[in-house]
Amino acid sequence: MASKGETDLSGDFGPQIEEIIQHGFASVMIAMGYDLGLFDVMAELSEPKSSEEIAAAAGMKERYIREWLGVMVTAKVVSIDATGNKFFLPANRVPYLTKGVSGMMAHEASFMVNLTKNAFDKVKASFLEAGPPGTSYDDYPGKFELTAKFGEHWMKNHLASSFIPLFPELKTQLESGIKVIDLGCGMGVSTCALAKAFPKSTIHGVDFVDINFQGAKKQAKEESLKNCKFSAGDISNLPDDWSGHFQYAFMNNVFHDLAHPMTCLAEIKRILGPGGLLSIIDCHGYSAIKDNIDRVPAAVNLYSASLLACLPLSLGAGGVGLGAMCGVEKIKEVVTSAGFEMLQSGVAPECRSYKHYFHCKVA
């Protein structure tokens, strides 16, 4: 008997798997076009153009452009005019394919391709009983810049205006001025967004990867933010003199990557002190695979990203291997067992149901 969400088990599976594989090929070529800026070039053209004209506008070789257009037209991403010789990008597709921050779908394809090319063989070997336990961050050059791009639009446009107002008490505290720690701050997008929105509060971004730390400082300087600072550090071993120093801790797309979440939560509890608030934003999904078939549209994407990076990175560091799809239930279980009271939980606003939030306080 087929489980909920499955197709007919007695029919011909050929057309379905063929479509899946064709979409996979198309995604790779969407990533190619995105990385090369070809969608941006086409979006700037005022009328349909030939492959020669598109190549000239892009400063690239026509023969490669023509072959790429073949993929995009047959995948129904790029359109072709009645002559059959001129191509254009319809306006309704521009936000999803160009490098503007409003649409992230093409970037998602690029993210997956770049993760795959660097880690595929290492992850494949990790499946084997005699293989390595997992991967390390050295296996993912450029990962942090790619990951930061995922959340950039949401952090800049919705973190302070849509997310923080869900918690009136916290919003009041931030407006009055408190000490905030942004754990796993990455390239500093969330740290800077909070610092800009709440100038009376001090936002301290922490990340263990040096390139993130340096990139975060650069962003803060560019935005002339005086109320944020950054330091390299390990969430599982924060400075002794930070005990009770912060009133609010924020963590975005980090929790599922923690190799040792209970140790990290104990440290977060220590630096917050009694009544301190913690917000975790992580992937939206459920702990049981069956519950993600129909309820989570992005489940395939999230499981794939987890298998290529999140899971092997945790296991490679001797961790518990939560994975990006550890699920709402698992995160609640771990957080509450670490001594936090769950105040509020739900799908984060304005995020295409990709993010789930957990707002809690030290019990």
ABEGO torsion letter per residue (X at the ends): XBBBGBBBAABBAAAAAAAAAAAAAAAAAAAAAAAAGAAAAAAABABBBBAAAAAAAAGBBAAAAAAAAAAAAAAGABBBBAAGABBBBBAAAAAAABABAABAAAAAAAAAAAAAAAAAAAAAAAABAABBAEBBAAABBGAAAAAAAAAAAAAAAAAAAAAAAABAAAAAAAAAEBBBBBBGAEAGAAAAAAAAABAABBBBBBBABAAAAAAAAAAAAAAGBAABBBBBBBAABBBAAABGABABBBBBGAAAABABAAAAAAAAAAAAEBGBBBBBBBBBBBABAAAAAAABAAAAAAAAAAAAAAAAAAAAAGBAGAEAAAEAAAAAAAAAAAGBBBABBEBBBGAGGABBBBBBBBX
